Amino acid sequence: MANIQKRGENSWFFTVNAGRGPDGKYIRRTKTLKVEDQVLLKTKKRLQDYLDAEYVKFKAEVEAGEYIAPQKMTFAAFVEEWEQKYAVKHLQPTTLEIYMIYLNNRVIPAIGHMRIEDITTYKMINFVGELQNSEKADGTGKIAAGTVQYILRALRNVFNRAVEWKLIKENPLNGVKKPKGEKTKVNVYTAEEAQELLAALKGEFPYWRVLITLALTTGLRRGELLGLEWKHIDLEAGTLRVEQALSTTKQNRFLISEPKTENSIRTVSLPASVIKELKEYKTHCNKERLKLGDLWKGGDRNFVFTVLDGKPMSPYSVNGFWTSFTKKHNLRYIRFHDLRHTSATLLLNSGVHAKVISDRLGHADITTTLNIYAHTLKTADEAAANKFDDLLSIKTK
């Protein structure tokens, strides 16, 4: 092919005509390909077939608008490519929003001007060191180790795509150690506090009462609770099926997606008291929907938790209610997400096997469960020790 020119002992220069620009001049895209395979270099026919095939792939990328010119690609420019060609298709919208905030505010100001192939492991080690010594956005102290870890997660995703797209040979973060931070202890309710919570819920609107009760007794995440539709609940079998989660974007658009991981798709058994409450709540919801008639805005979906017109409930409204509810009833404040941790901790301390709890929570494996809740098992550990009094004591008449 005339558009494949040899430039060195083992490199070839590709040229593709990409049409004309606004000024009428021809636009040409170029790429240099190096062949390291010595066997291939010694076999003329196979080498030519390989070069032709690579050229066809390169031309297809250019014509599809997917080609990235590495020699002109700064890190900031690549982040734009990564966002458009990968992130919007493969990341959860809320995850992408957080990634972009960190990339724009913390990373691009520091290394955005650098060409992506010039970003080395050593430079990333220095960057992480500077990041660890930087201040929080509100100026109230040093940035948390957890935040640094999240920034590195975003960065690793970006660099992994650069490797896949052959802009760089290796992810420069591969030799960078993740900064260690103090493990945050989960903040949970005791069994007595959980009973106080359930008692306080009796005077609340049905949807809040059922939502909080389910959070406590099933350990579902907030998005998983709000993503529940009545078709996911089998009141006869006494189970609910977690198949989707609800989230919102900065533009307040509701998004339905699969849960966090493959293991998050699961079936969870419900306590008898909760099944009874759900039956009553479903009757209440059906009556309210009939009253609304044409004012119903729920569409084809029949969410378990909605606002008055049938639209999905916002995750932010849940947090707002929870804060005011705990204050109103003088309950010790924990995050709404900590009801999930409370659910797991109460079951562990009651002697339920960790594997069962891991499955209920949708963890990838039992190790995740044990790592999170190991330090909350004092009650269970004491109960285990006391078992030896029964097992080893000599029975006397």
N, C-alpha and C positions, 0 to 999 in steps of 0.2 A: 504494500500500500504506500502511495506517495506521501501520505500523512503520517507515516511512521519512519523516523530518521534515526540512524544510529549516532549516538553522541559520545560514546566512550567504549571502553573494552567490554563493559557489561551493562550499559544503559542506553535507553531509547527514548526519543522525544516524540510525543503524540500531539497532533494539532487537529482541532475540530472547528469547523466554521459554524458559529452560532447566530448567523444572520447579520442584520445591520442594526446599528444603534440609532438613537434619535438624530444624530448628526449625519446619518447616511453612511458612515464608515463601517467596514466589516468588523464584527466581533469574533475574535478567535480565542478559544480556550485551549490551554496547553497543559501537558502533564509529563513528567519524567518518570520512567519506569526502570528500576534496577532489577536485574535478574541475578540471583545469588546461586541458583542451582547449577553446579558445574556440569552435571550430566546433561542437563537441558542445553547449556551453552555449546556443548560439543556435538549436538544433534541438530543439524540445520533445519530439517523438515519439521521436527517437533517444536523447535524454537520459534519458527515462523508461525506455526499454528497457534502457539501460546500467545505470541505478540498480537496476532490478528484477533484472537478471542478477547484479549484484554482491551484492545482498541475498541472493539464493538461495545463492550461494557461501558467504557469511558464515554463513547459517543452517546449511548443511551442515557447516561447520567446527565450529560450536558443538555440533550434534547428534552429531558423530563424536568429540567431546572433544578436538579439535585446535586450538581457538581459544586464542589467547594475548592477554591484555589488556595492551596496551603501556603504558597509563598507570600500571600498578602493577608493571611488570617491572623489577626490579633486575638487574644483570649476573649475580649469583649465582643468582637465580631462573631467568634465561634459560639458564644453563649446565645446569640440571636439565632444562629443556625440550629443549634441544639434545641432551643425552645420551640421553633416552628416545625422542625422535621422529626423531632423525637418526643419532647416532653409533653406537648399538648395532646399527643396521641396515646401515650403510655403511662403518664403519671396521673394520679388523682388531682383534680383541680385545686383542692385545698393544699395538697402537698406542693404542687407547682408554685402556688402563690407564695408559700413560705420560702421555698427555695429561691425564688426570684428576689424576694426582699433581702435575704442574706447575700445573694450574689451581687445585687446592685449596691447594697449599702456597705458591705464588708470586703468583698473580694475584688470586684472590678476597680474600685478606687486604688487598690494596691497593685494588682497585676494585669489589669485590663488592657494596658498599652503594650504588653509584651506579646511577641509572636508565640503562638501556642507551642511550636516545636522547640522554643528556647526555654520553656519552663521546665527546669530540672528538679530532681528530688531534693537536692541541696537547697535550691531556692524555696521549695515548698516547706522544708524544715524551718528555714528562717521566717517564712510567712506565718507558720503556725505559732512559732515563738512570739512574734510580734502580736499576733491575734490574742494569745493568752494574756498578754500584758496590757491589752487595750481596755478602754472603759466601756461600761454599758451605755446604751443609747441615751438613757436618762441621766447619766453622770453620777449614779449612786454607788459606784464601785467597779471592780474588775468584772469582765465578762465571765459568765459561768462556764465551767468545763462542759456541761451538757450542751450549751449553745455552740461551743467550738466543735464538739462532736457532730452536731447537726449540720453545721457549715461544711465540715469535711465530708459528710454523707452526700450533700448536694454537689460538692466539687468532684467527688469520686464518680458520681453519675455522669457528670459532664466529660471528664477525662476518659471514662470507659467508652463513651460514644466516639471520642476522637481516635481511640485505638481501633475500634471496630471499623471506622471509616478511613483508617490507614493514614491519618494525618500525623500521628505519632506512633512510635513503635511500642512504647510502654507507658503505663499510667505512672506519672511522677509521684503519686501518693503511695505507691506500693512500698516504698522504704520509709514512710513517715509513720511514726508510732502515734496511735490515738492517745490524746491526753487523758490522764486518769483524773477522775473527780470523785468526791465522796458520794457513796451510794445514798440516794434519797430514800429514807424510810417511808414506807407507805403509811398514810394516816387513815386509820379506820375506826369505826364504831365498835364498842364492846357489845356483847349480847344484850346487856341491859340498855345501852343507848339505842340499839336497833329496835328494841321493844318500845322505847319512848317515841322513836320516830314513827313507828307504825300507829301508835296511839294518837299522835298529833295529826296524822293524815286523815283521820276519820271525818274531820270537819271540812276537808278541802273538796274542790270540784272533782267529779269522778275521773276525768282524764288525768289530772295531776296525781290523784291517789293511786290509780292503777300504774301510771308511768313510774313513779318512785318505788312502788312495791315490786314491780317487775325488775327494776334496776338492782334492787337489793337481793331478790330471790333467784335471779338468773345470771347476774354478772354480765349482762349485755352491755356493750359500749353504747354511748349516747346515740351515735349515728345508726347503729343497728336497731335500737329501740324505735327511733323515729322512722326507720325504713320498713318497719313491720306493716304488713297488710293483713286483713282478716283471713285471707286465703292461706297465710303462713301459720295460722293457729288452729290446731285440731283439739277442740274442746272435749270431744269424746275420748280421744287417746290421752289427753292431758299433756300435750307437747306443743312446742312452737319451733318453727324452722327458720334459721337465720340464713337468708339468701341474698340480702342486699342491705345497703346502708345509705342513709340520706345525708347530704352535706350541702353547704351553700357557698357561693363565691362572693367576692367583694361587691359584685353587682347585685347581690341578693337573689341570684338565680338558684333554684333548687336542682340538685343533681342526684340521680339514683345510680349507684354503682355497686359492683360486687364488694364484699367485705375485704378487709386488709390483706388476708392471706387465704390460701386454699383451705387451710385448717379452720378458718373462721366460718366457713359454710358448715353448719352443724344443726343437729336436733337437740333441743334442751327440754328435759322433763320439768313439769310444773307441780308445785305443791297443791294439795287438794283445796286448801283455802283460797289460793290464787285462781284456780280453775273456777271456783264458785263466783269469785269477784269478777272474773272476766266474762262469765255468762251474763251476769247482771249488767255489766258495763256495755256489752254488745247490744243488749235489749235497749238500753238507754240511747246508744248511738243510732240504732235503727229508727227510734222514735224521733230523734232530733233531725235526722235526714229527711224523714217524711214531712216534718213541719216545714223544712226549708223549701221543698219542692223544686221549682226552677231556679231558686237562688243557690242551689248546691253547686259548688265549683270544684269538686273533687275529680271530675273527669272519669276516666276508666279505672282509676285506682281507688281502692277503698282502704285508706290508711287507718291504722288503729288509733293513732294520735293526730288530731287535726285541730285547726282553729275553727271558729264557728261555721264558716262557709264550706268546710270540707277540704280546704287546701292544707298541705303539709305543715306541721308545726316547725318553727325555726329552732335550730340548735341554740341560738342566743337567748331565745325566750325561756328555754329550759334552765339555763344558767341564772338568768334573772330571777325566775321564780324560786329556784333553790336557795339563792342568797337571802331573799326576803322571807322565805318560809322558815329557814333555820333561825333567823333573827326574831321573827314573830313568836316562835314557840320556845325561844331561849335554848335551842339545841346547840351543842358544840359544832362549830362550822368545820366541815371538811369539803373538799371539792366534790362536785357531782360524780366525777369519774371515780372518786374514792369509794363510792357505793359498790362498784365492781370489785375493788380490793377487799371491802368489808365482806361481801358475799363469799369470796374465796377463803378469807381468814376464818370466818365463822365455821365454815364447813371443815377446814383443816383442823381447827381446834376441837371439832366435834368427832374427829376420828375418821372422817371420810377420806378414802384413798386419794392421794395426789393425782393419780392418773385420771380418775373420774372428774376431778375439779379441772384439770388441764383440758379435758375434752369439753367440759361445759363452757370454759372461757374461750375456747378456740385457739389455744396456744399451739405452736408448731410441735412442741414435744414437752414431756414432763419436766425436763431440765429447766426450761424457761419458767415454769410454775414454781419450782423449788428455789430457783435463784431469786425470784421476786419476793417470795413469802417466807424464806428460811428464817429470818429474824423475828417473824411474828408467831413462831410456833412454840413459844414458851409454855403456854397452857397445855398444848398437846404433848410436849416433852415431859412436863410434870406428871400428866396422866399416864404416860407410858412408863415412867419410873415407878409410879404407884402400883402398876400392874404386877410388878415383881413381888410385892407383898402378898398378893393373892396366889401367884404362881409358885412361889418358893416357901411360903409359910407352911409349917408342920401342923396339920390339923389334929386337934386333940379333942377327946370326948369330954 
